[in-house]
Amino acid sequence: MKNIVIIGGGFAGAYITKKLEKNKDFNITLIDTKNYYEFTPGILRTLVYPKHAKKIQILHTNYLKKSRVLVEHVRKITDKEAITNNHKVKFDYLIICSGSSYNAPFKEKDLINLTRTKHIRDYHEELEKAKRIVIIGGGIVGTELTGEVIDFYKKEKSKEITIIHKHDKLMERNNKKTAKYTEKFLKKHNVNIIYNEKALSYKNNLVKTDKNREIKADLIFLCTGITPNSEFIPKNWLNNTNQVNVNEFFQVSDNKNNKQYKNIFAAGDITSIKEEKLAQNAEIHAKHVIKNLKLLENNQELKPYRPDKRIMVISLGKFNGVFEYKNLVITGLFPGLLKSLIEWKTMIRYK
Ligand SMILES: Cc1cc2nc3c(=O)[nH]c(=O)nc-3n(C[C@H](O)[C@H](O)[C@H](O)COP(=O)(O)OP(=O)(O)OC[C@H]3O[C@@H](n4cnc5c(N)ncnc54)[C@H](O)[C@@H]3O)c2cc1C
């Protein structure tokens, strides 16, 4: 029996654990700071419909049948073991899927499922009371969040929303047509979009920008920047933005000592692969890692991974959105529904 340790139970880690545990030759340990898997893209909807949280979360112990699950923080790894406060787990293969952090309430670490549900409800209550909402960041998260709030409160028209974005268009890395459609949609719903301005501080319900603008808010959402969860990973394995260096087979490399680890893989947001950090990419990585690990076991040649532009679906509430693939952009009801379908299809896999 080979011991496989998987760190992180997000898109990549949960997928890999569930698939590999079917193999009787593997003895698997999943170590995650959380005791559940969560479909992160669905979290924005839970802020307006807190009950939706139930549909996008599942305990690791509910969908894993054979794996050992440790709800702990990995503090250190070596080339032989993963170390938590209570355990030293030896491995033949290690797969690092520790992902990335984002501001609360969108992504949270170190939580049991019940605490997470309470946090979401608390944020929902704040949102219910708030009249003036400022969203810092007009990337995908900020835009989708605005879409959810508009959709939910459209009858009452009770929310004044301002987006502050440091670029000259929303979701600046996406297709221009996506930004144009989204801007038109948000403006139609009276969202105030401030471009080319950066929020410098957001204390005491007051946002101050780099152009000396001050905006009062009842509620502020910070929708900017992701941080790799790499504190426990040896520095030599990381690039200068703290992502794990991997080769085309997802094997980790120690670039300082010119060393390639055959039996240590990484997948998902934590990797140094130059592409959008997306859930769907994390799952594609996961599939590749599974394949390569099995090929390695059989002494066969590994399969290289090529990053690519992939389909993106951006929701603007339940019934509107944008579908984008390279130069093709489709807007309206279909992408809105498609986003819900993707969520359902992902979660059904874990039920
Ligand atoms: C609000 C929001 C909306 C998004 N919407 C979309 C979308 O619509 N479509 C899309 O494709 N992508 C979307 N993304 C991006 C997507 O969520 C990420 O790309 C995806 O979560 C990456 O998956 P992962 O498995 O690499 O890591 P993660 O999902 O980040 O999972 C990592 C896991 O590792 C655990 N962990 C971290 N450190 C440790 C440690 N030291 N020890 C043990 N466990 C640890 C974490 O708690 C977590 O459970 C969105 C992101 C956000 C924040």
Ligand as a Chemical Component Dictionary entry (heavy atoms), coordinates in Angstrom:
data_LIG
# 
_chem_comp.id                   LIG 
_chem_comp.type                 NON-POLYMER 
_chem_comp.pdbx_formal_charge   0 
_chem_comp.three_letter_code    LIG 
# 
loop_
_chem_comp_atom.comp_id 
_chem_comp_atom.atom_id 
_chem_comp_atom.alt_atom_id 
_chem_comp_atom.type_symbol 
_chem_comp_atom.charge 
_chem_comp_atom.model_Cartn_x 
_chem_comp_atom.model_Cartn_y 
_chem_comp_atom.model_Cartn_z 
_chem_comp_atom.pdbx_ordinal 
LIG C1  C1  C 0 -15.790 34.687 -4.267  1  
LIG C2  C2  C 0 -15.101 33.861 -5.316  2  
LIG C3  C3  C 0 -15.782 33.507 -6.462  3  
LIG C4  C4  C 0 -15.156 32.705 -7.429  4  
LIG N1  N1  N 0 -15.853 32.362 -8.553  5  
LIG C5  C5  C 0 -15.298 31.539 -9.458  6  
LIG C6  C6  C 0 -16.033 31.118 -10.603 7  
LIG O1  O1  O 0 -17.157 31.552 -10.817 8  
LIG N2  N2  N 0 -15.460 30.235 -11.445 9  
LIG C7  C7  C 0 -14.207 29.731 -11.247 10 
LIG O2  O2  O 0 -13.748 28.904 -12.056 11 
LIG N3  N3  N 0 -13.467 30.132 -10.174 12 
LIG C8  C8  C 0 -13.983 31.020 -9.282  13 
LIG N4  N4  N 0 -13.249 31.412 -8.178  14 
LIG C9  C9  C 0 -11.879 30.906 -7.995  15 
LIG C10 C10 C 0 -11.892 29.523 -7.324  16 
LIG O3  O3  O 0 -12.647 29.570 -6.143  17 
LIG C11 C11 C 0 -10.475 29.062 -7.020  18 
LIG O4  O4  O 0 -9.735  29.065 -8.221  19 
LIG C12 C12 C 0 -10.504 27.654 -6.413  20 
LIG O5  O5  O 0 -11.089 27.709 -5.133  21 
LIG C13 C13 C 0 -9.107  27.040 -6.315  22 
LIG O6  O6  O 0 -9.228  25.732 -5.860  23 
LIG P1  P1  P 0 -8.031  25.018 -5.052  24 
LIG O7  O7  O 0 -8.437  23.607 -4.851  25 
LIG O8  O8  O 0 -6.750  25.284 -5.732  26 
LIG O9  O9  O 0 -7.929  25.768 -3.660  27 
LIG P2  P2  P 0 -9.001  26.220 -2.601  28 
LIG O10 O10 O 0 -10.374 26.113 -3.111  29 
LIG O11 O11 O 0 -8.502  27.537 -2.107  30 
LIG O12 O12 O 0 -8.853  25.140 -1.435  31 
LIG C14 C14 C 0 -7.706  25.057 -0.644  32 
LIG C15 C15 C 0 -8.002  24.283 0.619   33 
LIG O13 O13 O 0 -6.770  24.096 1.330   34 
LIG C16 C16 C 0 -6.966  24.403 2.708   35 
LIG N5  N5  N 0 -5.672  24.803 3.299   36 
LIG C17 C17 C 0 -4.984  25.948 3.106   37 
LIG N6  N6  N 0 -3.848  25.946 3.824   38 
LIG C18 C18 C 0 -3.828  24.765 4.499   39 
LIG C19 C19 C 0 -2.925  24.169 5.435   40 
LIG N7  N7  N 0 -1.806  24.795 5.837   41 
LIG N8  N8  N 0 -3.227  22.950 5.939   42 
LIG C20 C20 C 0 -4.355  22.294 5.545   43 
LIG N9  N9  N 0 -5.247  22.820 4.682   44 
LIG C21 C21 C 0 -4.985  24.034 4.159   45 
LIG C22 C22 C 0 -8.004  25.544 2.648   46 
LIG O14 O14 O 0 -8.687  25.730 3.864   47 
LIG C23 C23 C 0 -8.942  25.018 1.555   48 
LIG O15 O15 O 0 -9.902  24.133 2.070   49 
LIG C24 C24 C 0 -13.829 32.249 -7.233  50 
LIG C25 C25 C 0 -13.139 32.636 -6.059  51 
LIG C26 C26 C 0 -13.756 33.446 -5.110  52 
LIG C27 C27 C 0 -13.002 33.844 -3.872  53 
# 
loop_
_chem_comp_bond.comp_id 
_chem_comp_bond.atom_id_1 
_chem_comp_bond.atom_id_2 
_chem_comp_bond.value_order 
_chem_comp_bond.pdbx_ordinal 
LIG C1  C2  SING 1  
LIG C2  C3  SING 2  
LIG C2  C26 DOUB 3  
LIG C3  C4  DOUB 4  
LIG C4  N1  SING 5  
LIG C4  C24 SING 6  
LIG N1  C5  DOUB 7  
LIG C5  C6  SING 8  
LIG C5  C8  SING 9  
LIG C6  O1  DOUB 10 
LIG C6  N2  SING 11 
LIG N2  C7  SING 12 
LIG C7  O2  DOUB 13 
LIG C7  N3  SING 14 
LIG N3  C8  DOUB 15 
LIG C8  N4  SING 16 
LIG N4  C9  SING 17 
LIG N4  C24 SING 18 
LIG C9  C10 SING 19 
LIG C10 O3  SING 20 
LIG C10 C11 SING 21 
LIG C11 O4  SING 22 
LIG C11 C12 SING 23 
LIG C12 O5  SING 24 
LIG C12 C13 SING 25 
LIG C13 O6  SING 26 
LIG O6  P1  SING 27 
LIG P1  O7  DOUB 28 
LIG P1  O8  SING 29 
LIG P1  O9  SING 30 
LIG O9  P2  SING 31 
LIG P2  O10 DOUB 32 
LIG P2  O11 SING 33 
LIG P2  O12 SING 34 
LIG O12 C14 SING 35 
LIG C14 C15 SING 36 
LIG C15 O13 SING 37 
LIG C15 C23 SING 38 
LIG O13 C16 SING 39 
LIG C16 N5  SING 40 
LIG C16 C22 SING 41 
LIG N5  C17 SING 42 
LIG N5  C21 SING 43 
LIG C17 N6  DOUB 44 
LIG N6  C18 SING 45 
LIG C18 C19 SING 46 
LIG C18 C21 DOUB 47 
LIG C19 N7  SING 48 
LIG C19 N8  DOUB 49 
LIG N8  C20 SING 50 
LIG C20 N9  DOUB 51 
LIG N9  C21 SING 52 
LIG C22 O14 SING 53 
LIG C22 C23 SING 54 
LIG C23 O15 SING 55 
LIG C24 C25 DOUB 56 
LIG C25 C26 SING 57 
LIG C26 C27 SING 58 
# 
